Amino acid sequence: MQNEQAIVCSAQQGDSGAFSMLYEENFSKVFHYMALRVSDKAEAEDMTQQVFIKAFEALPGFKWRGAPFASWLFRIAHNQVVDWQRKRSKRETGTLQDVTILSSENPEQTIETKMAVEEIIAASKSLTPAQRDVISLRFGAELSTSEVAMILGKNEGAVKALQHSAIVSLRKALKENNR
């Protein structure tokens, strides 16, 4: 945390190398969160870039509040998703697009993984928005329960309850889809 604070402070003072370090450290987690929320790789990449542009622009006003820097980034990412959903609901919705799994050399495994991801994404449509947020942050961005609680402004017990109910709902939906 101390090192992170020094890096953020340097970035706030205009050190582009420090901001690059923050970008490199957090990009994949923010991207995975976005990919799970929007189900479109290209859109997730664009939205992730927008998160970092907004973070760069707002960085001078960033203040430490006892949470990791990533919590602030995920608040920006969450707001970006909410804005995207509002805009999307105003226009006609399209079909579910593939979320590409990037790090597999085995084509057969890649296809199986893509199919599993598609099933999970389709099943996640039955979750409440709060459940989807928790699942995306916990498993997409690989954040801890306490980090998710900070980002969503909930206590850890509420996050654990949402996670549990989401997993139960996903299992039920996946079981019904495989019948």
N, C-alpha and C positions, 0 to 999 in steps of 0.2 A: 504494500500500500504506500509506503514511504517513497519508494522508487517511482511508483506511478504518479504520486503527487508532484514529484520533481519534474517528471516528463510533461505532465499537464501544464505545470507552471511555465516551463520552457516554451511549450506550444502556444500558451496564452501571450507570451512575449514576442511571438512571431517566428519562433524557430521551426522552420518547415520540416526539418529532420525529426523533431520531436513529434510533430503531428503525424508524420509518416509512420513512426513507431506505433502510435495509438491506432492508426488505420490498419497496419499489418496485424497487430495484436487482436483486433476486434472484428475485422471484415468478415471472416468466415462464419463467425457466430451470428452476426447480424444477417448475413446472406441466408443462412440456413433457417433462421426465424422467418425471414421474408418469404422464402421458397415454400415453407409449410403454410404460410398464411394466404399467399396469392396463387399458388399452384401453377405458376408460369415462370420458367427459368429466366427468360429475357426481362419480364416485368420485375421479377425479384432483384435482378442485377441492377436495373435502372433505379428501383426504389432504394436499394442499398446505397448506391452512389448518392442519391438525394439525401439520405440520412447523414452521410459524411459531409456533404456540402452544407447542410443546415447546421451540423455540429461545428464545422469550421467557422461559419458565420457567427454563431452564438457563443463560441468559445471564450471570447473576452468577458462575457457575463457569467460564465460558469463559476459556481462556488461549491466547495466541499461541504457536504451535509452528512458525513458519516457513511456514505455508500460508495461503492466502487464507481469509477468513471463509466464502466460499461452500463451501470444502471441508468445513468443519464442518457447514454446512447440508445438504450432500449426504450426509454420513454419517448424519445424522438421517433424511433422506429414504430412503436405502437401507434403514435399519433399519425404517422405516415400511412399505416395500414387503415386506420379509421377513415382518413381522408379518401384513400383509394376506394374503400368500400362504399362510401357515400357517393362518389362520382360514378362508380360502377353500377350502383342500384338505380341511378338515373338513366342509364343507357341499357340497351339490350345485353343480356348476359350471353357469353359464348360457351363453348364446351370446355371440359377439363383438358388442359394440356399437360404434356409430360413434364415431370420434374426429373431432370437428368442427373444421374448419379455419376459423379466425376471420376472417382478413383478406383475403377474396377478394370482389370485387364482381361478378365474372362467374359466374353460376350454372353454366354449362357447365364452366368451369374448376374450380369448387368440387366438382362431382360427380366429375370426372376425378381430382382430387387426393384426394378421399375414397376413391375406388376404389383408387387407388395405395397409399394409407396402409393400407387394409384388406388388400391383398395382402401388403404388407411385414409387417404385424403377424401375419398368418397364417403367413407364411414364417418369421418370427422364433421361432415356437414350436418349430422344429427346432433352434434354437441352445441351447447350454449356458447355464446361469444366468450364468456369468462373461462369456460373449460378449454376452448380452443387456444386462448391466450396462454393459459398455464401449460398445456401440452406443448405448444410451439416453443415457449421459453425454456421449459425443463428439458425437452428432448431434442428439439431442433437447435436451439442455441446452447444447450448443455449447461444451463445455469443452475445454481443450487436453489433449494427451496427458499432460503432467506433472501437471495438476490431477486427471485421472482416476486416475493412478497414486497420488497422495496419498490420494484418497478411498478407493480400493480396497485400499490398503496393498500395492501391487505396484510393481515397477520399470517404467520406461518401455518397456523392451524387451518385457516380458511383455504390457503393454497393447497395444503395436503388433502383437504376434503374435496376441493375441486378436482385435483389430480386423480384421486381415487374414483370419484363418480365418473370422470371422463374415461378412465381406463375401463371401468365396468361397462359404460355405454359403448365404447369402441369394441370391446370383446363381443358384446351382444350383437352389434351391427355387423361385425365381420362374420360371426357365426351364422347370422341370417342370410348374408350375401353368399356364403359358401354352400348353402343348401341346394 
